[in-house]
């Protein structure tokens, strides 16, 4: 985990409130979905929450700004036999940028 130095200042908050389209994910594997957050930059911090309940056996393994304006969310299907068919869920994301003082 990378922490900002003591005295860092938060310079931007970017908020996303909409939906995410989760792809079909085979049993015991992972898949990625992306949301567009205008102004997000690689290295920014992301707080991500689902407003809808995640389907059974589905979990979030990582969230990051993967490219300019793009937040990538990795999902894992923890079920060992059943595939996840995919779906759209409501979510919120807060992208935070900070700089060293």
C-alpha positions as CSV (number, residue, x, y, z in Angstrom):
1,X,0.0,0.0,0.0
2,X,1.4,3.4,-1.0
3,X,0.7,6.2,1.5
4,X,1.2,9.9,0.9
5,X,3.9,11.7,2.9
6,X,2.8,13.5,6.1
7,X,1.5,16.9,5.3
8,X,0.1,15.9,1.9
9,X,-2.8,18.1,0.7
10,X,-5.9,16.9,-1.0
11,X,-6.4,18.9,-4.1
12,X,-9.3,17.3,-5.9
13,X,-12.4,15.2,-5.2
14,X,-14.2,13.6,-8.1
15,X,-17.5,11.8,-7.6
16,X,-19.2,9.2,-9.6
17,X,-22.8,8.1,-8.9
18,X,-24.4,5.8,-11.4
19,X,-24.1,2.2,-12.4
20,X,-21.4,-0.3,-13.3
21,X,-21.9,-3.1,-15.8
22,X,-20.3,-6.3,-14.3
23,X,-19.3,-8.8,-17.0
24,X,-20.2,-12.5,-17.0
25,X,-17.6,-14.2,-14.8
26,X,-16.9,-18.0,-14.9
27,X,-16.8,-19.9,-11.6
28,X,-13.6,-19.3,-9.5
29,X,-12.3,-16.6,-11.9
30,X,-12.1,-12.8,-12.1
31,X,-13.3,-10.2,-14.5
32,X,-13.0,-6.4,-14.8
33,X,-15.4,-3.6,-15.3
34,X,-14.7,0.1,-15.8
35,X,-16.5,3.4,-15.1
36,X,-15.6,6.8,-16.5
37,X,-14.7,9.4,-13.9
38,X,-13.8,12.6,-15.8
39,X,-10.6,14.1,-14.4
40,X,-9.3,10.9,-12.7
41,X,-5.6,10.3,-13.1
42,X,-3.3,7.3,-12.6
43,X,-2.1,7.4,-9.0
44,X,-5.3,9.0,-7.6
45,X,-6.9,7.2,-4.7
46,X,-10.4,5.6,-5.1
47,X,-13.1,4.8,-2.6
48,X,-15.7,2.6,-4.2
49,X,-19.0,1.3,-2.8
50,X,-21.9,-0.6,-4.2
51,X,-25.4,0.9,-3.5
52,X,-27.0,-2.4,-4.5
53,X,-26.1,-5.6,-2.8
54,X,-23.5,-7.7,-4.6
55,X,-24.8,-11.0,-5.9
56,X,-24.1,-14.1,-3.8
57,X,-20.5,-15.3,-4.2
58,X,-19.3,-12.2,-6.0
59,X,-16.7,-10.0,-4.4
60,X,-14.6,-6.9,-5.3
61,X,-10.8,-7.7,-5.3
62,X,-9.4,-4.3,-6.3
63,X,-10.3,-0.8,-7.5
64,X,-7.8,1.6,-9.2
65,X,-7.5,4.4,-11.7
66,X,-6.2,2.4,-14.6
67,X,-6.0,5.2,-17.2
68,X,-7.0,8.9,-17.5
69,X,-10.7,9.2,-16.7
70,X,-11.0,5.4,-16.1
71,X,-11.6,3.6,-12.8
72,X,-11.2,-0.2,-13.1
73,X,-13.0,-2.5,-10.7
74,X,-12.0,-6.2,-10.4
75,X,-14.6,-8.7,-9.4
76,X,-14.2,-12.3,-8.4
77,X,-16.7,-15.1,-8.6
78,X,-16.0,-17.1,-5.5
79,X,-18.4,-19.9,-6.3
80,X,-16.5,-23.1,-7.5
81,X,-19.2,-24.4,-9.8
82,X,-21.6,-21.7,-10.9
83,X,-20.9,-19.0,-13.4
84,X,-22.1,-15.4,-12.8
85,X,-24.2,-14.2,-15.8
86,X,-23.4,-10.5,-15.4
87,X,-25.5,-7.5,-14.5
88,X,-25.8,-3.8,-13.8
89,X,-25.6,-2.5,-10.3
90,X,-25.8,1.0,-8.7
91,X,-22.5,2.3,-7.3
92,X,-20.6,5.3,-6.0
93,X,-16.9,6.2,-6.5
94,X,-14.9,9.0,-4.9
95,X,-11.6,9.7,-6.6
96,X,-9.1,11.7,-4.4
97,X,-6.0,13.4,-5.5
98,X,-3.4,14.6,-3.1
99,X,0.0,16.3,-3.5
100,X,3.0,16.6,-1.1
101,X,3.0,19.9,0.8
